[in-house]
Amino acid sequence: MKTRLLSTFLTLLLISILLLPNTFAQDYTQWELPEGATARLGKGGINKIQYSPDNRFLAVASTIGIWIYDAVTLQEALLFAGNTNGISCVSLSLDGKTIASGNDDETIHLWDVDTGKLIKILPGHSRRVWQVAFSPDGKTIASGSGDGTVLLWDVR
């Protein structure tokens, strides 16, 4: 009886070792998608998303930071996490080299897309920055805030 019980236990253990890893290894981006959706991305509370001008990557503003995803493979490429106060919005320059983020700490951050490094912090609003946008020539950023103002910034 003990031998049979041990044999059954070992058989079940072997089956679970062989089969369960495949279950857990499934890509979370595909779990329980609503009809019409092709993937699930993002971590933290999602505030805004934007494709790069060349459709190479997707920038996701979240409460954790800015996630950069490869737009083809949907794999995480980079996390810009220099601001722990939350990112409320993002905008990408038309050349795709710079990301501007509006932040809960009343600032705009400029990030280098290739390195993920913080380039510059632009303070000036007195409430959360809700929107940022690059001008078509990439020389100016407009930012809108809960303080009721729109500020224009010289990117250089």
C-alpha positions as CSV (number, residue, x, y, z in Angstrom):
1,M,0.0,0.0,0.0
2,K,2.8,2.4,1.0
3,T,4.7,1.5,-2.2
4,R,1.7,2.1,-4.4
5,L,1.0,5.5,-2.7
6,L,4.6,6.5,-3.1
7,S,4.6,5.4,-6.7
8,T,1.5,7.5,-7.4
9,F,2.9,10.5,-5.6
10,L,6.2,10.3,-7.6
11,T,4.3,9.9,-10.9
12,L,2.1,13.0,-10.2
13,L,5.2,14.9,-9.1
14,L,7.0,14.0,-12.3
15,I,4.0,15.0,-14.4
16,S,3.6,18.4,-12.6
17,I,7.3,19.1,-13.1
18,L,7.1,18.4,-16.8
19,L,3.8,20.1,-17.5
20,L,3.3,23.0,-15.1
21,P,6.3,25.1,-16.1
22,N,4.7,25.5,-19.6
23,T,1.5,26.8,-17.9
24,F,3.4,29.4,-15.9
25,A,5.7,30.3,-18.8
26,Q,2.7,31.6,-20.8
27,D,3.0,35.2,-21.9
28,Y,1.0,37.4,-19.5
29,T,0.4,39.8,-22.4
30,Q,-2.0,37.2,-23.9
31,W,-4.0,36.2,-20.7
32,E,-7.8,36.7,-20.9
33,L,-7.8,39.4,-23.5
34,P,-11.1,41.0,-24.4
35,E,-12.4,40.4,-27.9
36,G,-10.4,42.4,-30.5
37,A,-7.4,43.1,-28.2
38,T,-4.1,41.6,-29.3
39,A,-1.9,42.1,-26.2
40,R,-1.8,43.4,-22.6
41,L,1.0,45.8,-21.6
42,G,1.8,48.1,-18.7
43,K,2.5,47.9,-15.0
44,G,1.3,50.3,-12.4
45,G,-1.6,52.8,-13.1
46,I,-1.5,53.7,-16.8
47,N,-1.9,57.4,-17.5
48,K,-1.0,57.9,-21.1
49,I,0.5,56.1,-24.0
50,Q,2.1,57.2,-27.3
51,Y,3.7,55.5,-30.2
52,S,7.1,56.8,-31.4
53,P,6.9,58.7,-34.7
54,D,8.5,55.8,-36.5
55,N,6.2,53.2,-34.9
56,R,9.3,51.4,-33.5
57,F,8.3,51.6,-29.8
58,L,5.5,52.5,-27.5
59,A,6.0,54.8,-24.5
60,V,3.6,54.1,-21.5
61,A,3.4,56.7,-18.7
62,S,2.5,55.0,-15.5
63,T,2.7,55.5,-11.7
64,I,5.9,53.5,-11.8
65,G,7.7,55.4,-14.5
66,I,7.8,55.4,-18.3
67,W,7.9,51.9,-19.8
68,I,9.3,51.6,-23.3
69,Y,8.0,48.6,-25.3
70,D,9.2,47.3,-28.7
71,A,6.1,47.9,-30.9
72,V,6.7,44.7,-32.9
73,T,7.7,42.1,-30.2
74,L,5.8,43.9,-27.4
75,Q,8.8,43.2,-25.1
76,E,9.8,45.6,-22.4
77,A,12.9,47.5,-23.7
78,L,13.5,50.1,-21.0
79,L,12.0,51.7,-17.8
80,F,12.6,55.4,-17.1
81,A,12.1,55.5,-13.4
82,G,13.9,58.6,-12.3
83,N,10.8,60.2,-10.9
84,T,9.0,58.2,-8.2
85,N,6.1,60.7,-7.8
86,G,4.2,59.4,-10.9
87,I,4.2,60.2,-14.5
88,S,0.9,61.7,-15.7
89,C,1.7,62.1,-19.4
90,V,4.3,61.6,-22.1
91,S,5.2,63.2,-25.5
92,L,7.8,62.1,-28.0
93,S,9.8,64.4,-30.1
94,L,9.3,63.9,-33.9
95,D,12.9,62.7,-34.3
96,G,12.1,60.0,-31.6
97,K,15.2,60.9,-29.6
98,T,13.6,62.6,-26.6
99,I,10.6,61.9,-24.3
100,A,9.0,64.7,-22.3
101,S,7.1,63.6,-19.3
102,G,4.6,65.6,-17.2
103,N,4.8,64.7,-13.6
104,D,2.8,64.7,-10.4
105,D,5.6,66.7,-8.7
106,E,4.8,69.8,-10.9
107,T,7.8,69.3,-13.3
108,I,8.5,68.3,-16.8
109,H,11.3,65.8,-17.3
110,L,13.2,65.3,-20.6
111,W,14.6,61.9,-21.2
112,D,17.1,60.4,-23.8
113,V,15.3,57.6,-25.5
114,D,18.3,55.6,-26.4
115,T,20.0,55.6,-22.9
116,G,17.0,56.1,-20.6
117,K,18.9,58.9,-18.9
118,L,17.3,62.1,-17.5
119,I,18.5,65.1,-19.6
120,K,16.8,67.9,-17.8
121,I,14.1,68.8,-15.3
122,L,11.9,71.8,-16.0
123,P,10.2,73.2,-12.8
124,G,7.6,76.0,-13.0
125,H,4.1,74.7,-12.5
126,S,2.4,74.8,-9.1
127,R,0.2,71.7,-9.7
128,R,0.4,68.4,-11.5
129,V,1.4,68.6,-15.1
130,W,-1.4,66.9,-17.1
131,Q,-0.2,67.4,-20.7
132,V,3.0,67.9,-22.6
133,A,3.5,68.3,-26.4
134,F,6.5,68.9,-28.6
135,S,6.2,71.5,-31.3
136,P,6.5,70.2,-34.9
137,D,10.1,71.6,-35.1
138,G,11.0,70.0,-31.8
139,K,12.3,73.3,-30.3
140,T,9.5,74.0,-28.0
141,I,7.4,72.0,-25.4
142,A,4.0,73.1,-24.3
143,S,2.9,71.9,-20.9
144,G,-0.6,72.2,-19.3
145,S,-1.1,71.9,-15.6
146,G,-3.8,71.7,-12.9
147,D,-2.6,75.2,-11.9
148,G,-4.6,76.5,-15.0
149,T,-1.6,77.5,-17.0
150,V,0.0,76.5,-20.3
151,L,3.8,77.1,-20.3
152,L,6.0,77.1,-23.4
153,W,9.6,75.8,-22.9
154,D,12.7,76.2,-25.1
155,V,14.0,72.7,-25.4
156,R,17.5,73.8,-26.0
